[in-house]
C-alpha cells in the first residue's frame, strides 16, 4: 500500500495531517537541502512528537515522494497544451523553474516515476498531447528523451548555483580567477578545439542555453515523429 492509499490517522491530540507535514518538509529542504529533512526535524517544526509522524509517513523515502509530488503540482500545466511540442517544452521549462525554487528537486529527478496524484497528472497531460501521433513505444521514447535532456541540464545548472554559493564566486569571478591558468594551457597548442571554443564561442545565460538545447532535442523528436514507416524502425 502506497502512502497515498494509506488512510491518515485521526488528528489528535494536536491538529496534524500529511499536508502540514509535507509543507514543513519542503520548507526545511528549501532552507537547507535534503540533508536538512528528517522526521525528527519536521516534527520539531510542527511542535509534535516524532513518533506521531509515523502514523502518517512510514519512512523518509515516503516523505521525499510526497515532497516531489507536492512540487509536481507546480509543474502541472495550468492549461492544456496546444500541441505535443508545447507540452514537452512546457514540462521542461516548468520543471526547471520549480527546481530553481526548490534546488533539492534536482537531486530527486530522474529516478523512478512519481506516482502521486500530481505526478500522474503531469504524465497524463504530457502523454495526452502526443496521443495518436505514433505508436506508444515511440511516444514513450520521445518523452524519455526530452526528460533525459532537461533532467541533466537542470542538474548541471543547480550544481553551478551551488558552486557559486559554496565558493562565493560568481561565474564571471570564477572565470577571471582561473583565466591565467587556462590561458597558459591554451598557449601550449595542445588544445586547439578548446581554444577556438574559448576565444570564439558565445557565452549564453543559463535560460538561453537551456532553451537552445531543448529546441534541438525537440527538433530531433519532430523529425522522428514525421519519419516515414515509423512503425518498422
C-alpha positions as a printed NumPy array, in Angstrom:
array([[  0.   ,   0.   ,   0.   ],
       [  1.454,   3.351,  -1.025],
       [  1.466,   6.428,   1.163],
       [ -1.318,   7.861,  -0.998],
       [ -3.501,   4.777,  -0.451],
       [ -2.923,   4.537,   3.295],
       [ -5.508,   6.472,   5.338],
       [ -4.371,   9.157,   7.755],
       [ -4.927,   8.64 ,  11.483],
       [ -7.249,  10.903,  13.471],
       [ -5.751,  14.38 ,  14.052],
       [ -5.451,  14.149,  17.823],
       [ -4.344,  15.467,  20.254],
       [ -2.975,  18.354,  18.145],
       [ -4.041,  19.036,  14.538],
       [ -1.73 ,  17.206,  12.157],
       [ -2.058,  15.88 ,   8.625],
       [  0.141,  14.932,   5.669],
       [ -0.391,  18.294,   4.028],
       [  1.124,  20.124,   7.007],
       [  3.904,  17.554,   7.315],
       [  4.85 ,  17.881,   3.649],
       [  4.718,  21.689,   3.762],
       [  7.1  ,  21.667,   6.724],
       [  9.446,  19.218,   4.979],
       [  9.5  ,  21.31 ,   1.798],
       [ 10.286,  24.433,   3.828],
       [ 13.172,  22.652,   5.564],
       [ 14.532,  21.391,   2.242],
       [ 14.236,  24.831,   0.662],
       [ 16.288,  26.232,   3.531],
       [ 18.968,  23.556,   3.849],
       [ 18.618,  20.872,   1.184],
       [ 17.501,  17.276,   1.606],
       [ 20.078,  16.733,   4.335],
       [ 18.081,  19.182,   6.474],
       [ 14.998,  16.948,   6.279],
       [ 14.275,  14.239,   8.809],
       [ 11.119,  13.108,  10.526],
       [ 12.549,  14.428,  13.791],
       [ 13.215,  17.896,  12.333],
       [  9.829,  18.012,  10.646],
       [  8.154,  17.044,  13.914],
       [ 10.071,  19.765,  15.759],
       [  8.922,  22.391,  13.237],
       [  5.33 ,  21.28 ,  13.794],
       [  5.722,  21.128,  17.583],
       [  4.797,  17.465,  17.518],
       [  6.435,  14.327,  18.824],
       [  8.471,  12.444,  16.186],
       [  6.55 ,   9.212,  16.764],
       [  3.294,  10.912,  15.78 ],
       [  4.607,  11.392,  12.247],
       [  4.948,   7.64 ,  11.772],
       [  1.186,   7.396,  11.781],
       [  1.196,   9.454,   8.582],
       [  4.543,   8.561,   6.979],
       [  6.484,   5.326,   7.457],
       [  9.875,   6.245,   6.003],
       [ 11.938,   9.219,   4.862],
       [ 11.574,   7.931,   1.285],
       [  7.808,   8.253,   1.577],
       [  8.315,  11.805,   2.781],
       [ 10.533,  12.557,  -0.228],
       [  7.903,  11.026,  -2.532],
       [  5.259,  13.307,  -1.041],
       [  7.554,  16.33 ,  -1.352],
       [  8.205,  15.609,  -5.033],
       [  4.506,  15.186,  -5.696],
       [  3.823,  18.491,  -3.963],
       [  6.229,  20.247,  -6.338],
       [  4.755,  18.335,  -9.288],
       [  1.65 ,  20.371,  -8.561],
       [  3.686,  23.466,  -9.503],
       [  4.841,  21.753, -12.705],
       [  1.372,  20.68 , -13.825],
       [  0.332,  22.893, -16.783],
       [ -2.305,  25.477, -15.976],
       [ -3.97 ,  24.93 , -19.361],
       [ -3.972,  22.019, -21.826],
       [ -1.052,  22.463, -24.266],
       [ -1.765,  23.35 , -27.857],
       [  0.318,  20.52 , -29.319],
       [  2.936,  17.921, -28.401],
       [  5.861,  20.325, -28.787],
       [  4.29 ,  22.876, -26.47 ],
       [  3.504,  20.082, -23.997],
       [  7.109,  18.858, -23.82 ],
       [  8.515,  22.379, -23.81 ],
       [  6.154,  23.399, -21.009],
       [  7.099,  20.317, -18.994],
       [ 10.8  ,  21.136, -19.362],
       [ 10.532,  24.836, -18.533],
       [  8.135,  24.401, -15.617],
       [ 10.366,  21.661, -14.171],
       [ 13.396,  23.959, -14.464],
       [ 11.605,  26.835, -12.761],
       [ 10.415,  24.524,  -9.983],
       [ 13.975,  23.273,  -9.449],
       [ 15.275,  26.83 ,  -9.224],
       [ 12.699,  27.482,  -6.493],
       [ 13.389,  24.133,  -4.803],
       [ 17.02 ,  23.203,  -5.501],
       [ 16.645,  19.847,  -3.763],
       [ 14.301,  18.715,  -6.559],
       [ 17.344,  18.335,  -8.829],
       [ 18.613,  15.582,  -6.516],
       [ 15.395,  13.596,  -6.916],
       [ 14.836,  13.996, -10.661],
       [ 15.479,  11.097, -12.999],
       [ 14.65 ,   8.238, -10.65 ],
       [ 11.535,   6.136, -10.617],
       [  8.35 ,   7.806, -11.874],
       [  6.367,   9.942,  -9.446],
       [  3.198,   8.011,  -8.615],
       [  1.392,  10.647,  -6.594],
       [ -1.727,  12.354,  -7.955],
       [  0.153,  15.416,  -9.215],
       [  2.93 ,  13.36 , -10.779],
       [  0.419,  11.14 , -12.567],
       [ -1.48 ,  14.232, -13.767],
       [  1.725,  15.713, -15.218],
       [  2.463,  12.446, -17.031],
       [ -1.098,  12.178, -18.304],
       [ -1.082,  15.732, -19.669],
       [  2.229,  15.112, -21.417],
       [  1.295,  11.77 , -22.967],
       [ -2.148,  13.001, -23.991],
       [ -0.547,  15.711, -26.118],
       [  1.289,  13.041, -28.145],
       [ -1.581,  10.576, -28.277],
       [ -2.169,   9.276, -31.792],
       [  0.973,  10.793, -33.314],
       [  2.869,   7.499, -33.268],
       [  2.834,   4.089, -31.626],
       [  3.028,   4.143, -27.845],
       [  6.643,   2.954, -27.723],
       [  7.749,   5.848, -29.923],
       [  5.745,   8.277, -27.81 ],
       [  7.356,   6.928, -24.628],
       [ 10.863,   7.201, -26.107],
       [ 10.136,  10.775, -27.177],
       [  9.058,  11.762, -23.661],
       [ 12.013,   9.916, -22.102],
       [ 14.472,  11.619, -24.459],
       [ 13.238,  15.109, -23.628],
       [ 13.109,  14.23 , -19.926],
       [ 16.708,  12.973, -20.03 ],
       [ 17.796,  16.269, -21.576],
       [ 16.108,  18.61 , -19.134],
       [ 16.996,  16.457, -16.115],
       [ 20.678,  16.617, -16.995],
       [ 20.538,  20.312, -17.875],
       [ 18.735,  21.187, -14.64 ],
       [ 21.168,  19.201, -12.516],
       [ 24.099,  20.933, -14.178],
       [ 22.572,  24.37 , -13.647],
       [ 21.782,  23.681,  -9.993],
       [ 25.315,  22.359,  -9.483],
       [ 26.571,  25.69 , -10.798],
       [ 24.3  ,  27.614,  -8.445],
       [ 25.555,  25.561,  -5.514],
       [ 29.185,  26.025,  -6.528],
       [ 28.634,  29.78 ,  -6.684],
       [ 27.202,  29.751,  -3.188],
       [ 29.884,  27.445,  -1.779],
       [ 32.838,  29.388,  -3.231],
       [ 31.396,  32.873,  -3.004],
       [ 32.439,  33.408,  -6.632],
       [ 30.064,  34.187,  -9.462],
       [ 30.634,  32.502, -12.807],
       [ 32.436,  35.625, -14.09 ],
       [ 34.566,  35.871, -10.97 ],
       [ 35.49 ,  32.18 , -11.205],
       [ 36.449,  32.614, -14.867],
       [ 38.661,  35.585, -14.021],
       [ 40.297,  33.709, -11.149],
       [ 41.205,  30.73 , -13.31 ],
       [ 41.738,  32.72 , -16.507],
       [ 45.565,  32.87 , -16.243],
       [ 45.801,  29.082, -15.863],
       [ 43.504,  28.453, -18.833],
       [ 45.411,  30.981, -20.941],
       [ 48.714,  29.244, -20.192],
       [ 47.28 ,  25.844, -21.045],
       [ 45.764,  27.029, -24.323],
       [ 49.05 ,  28.717, -25.29 ],
       [ 50.73 ,  25.286, -25.39 ],
       [ 48.846,  24.497, -28.599],
       [ 47.709,  21.155, -27.237],
       [ 44.023,  22.127, -27.16 ],
       [ 43.17 ,  23.831, -30.484],
       [ 39.454,  22.938, -30.48 ],
       [ 39.058,  24.101, -26.898],
       [ 40.975,  27.279, -27.724],
       [ 38.523,  28.109, -30.525],
       [ 35.606,  27.485, -28.189],
       [ 37.052,  29.777, -25.512],
       [ 38.029,  32.605, -27.861],
       [ 35.244,  32.441, -30.453],
       [ 32.296,  30.868, -28.645],
       [ 29.298,  32.887, -27.458],
       [ 28.724,  32.88 , -23.71 ],
       [ 24.967,  32.464, -23.182],
       [ 22.999,  32.798, -19.972],
       [ 21.55 ,  29.698, -18.34 ],
       [ 17.991,  30.12 , -19.622],
       [ 19.105,  30.702, -23.219],
       [ 21.41 ,  27.692, -23.057],
       [ 18.592,  25.543, -21.663],
       [ 16.093,  26.699, -24.283],
       [ 18.509,  26.256, -27.171],
       [ 19.356,  22.7  , -26.189],
       [ 15.7  ,  21.884, -25.595],
       [ 14.733,  23.161, -29.053],
       [ 17.416,  20.991, -30.656],
       [ 16.077,  17.929, -28.858],
       [ 12.504,  18.797, -29.836],
       [ 13.619,  19.195, -33.458],
       [ 15.048,  15.681, -33.32 ],
       [ 11.821,  14.33 , -31.819],
       [  9.81 ,  16.097, -34.537],
       [ 11.961,  14.502, -37.232],
       [ 11.393,  11.11 , -35.676],
       [  7.639,  11.57 , -35.383],
       [  7.449,  12.646, -39.029],
       [  9.683,   9.84 , -40.346],
       [  8.035,   7.505, -42.884],
       [  7.488,   3.863, -41.953],
       [  7.932,   4.811, -38.321],
       [  6.498,   1.596, -37.036],
       [  9.016,  -0.558, -38.918],
       [ 12.122,   1.139, -37.481]])
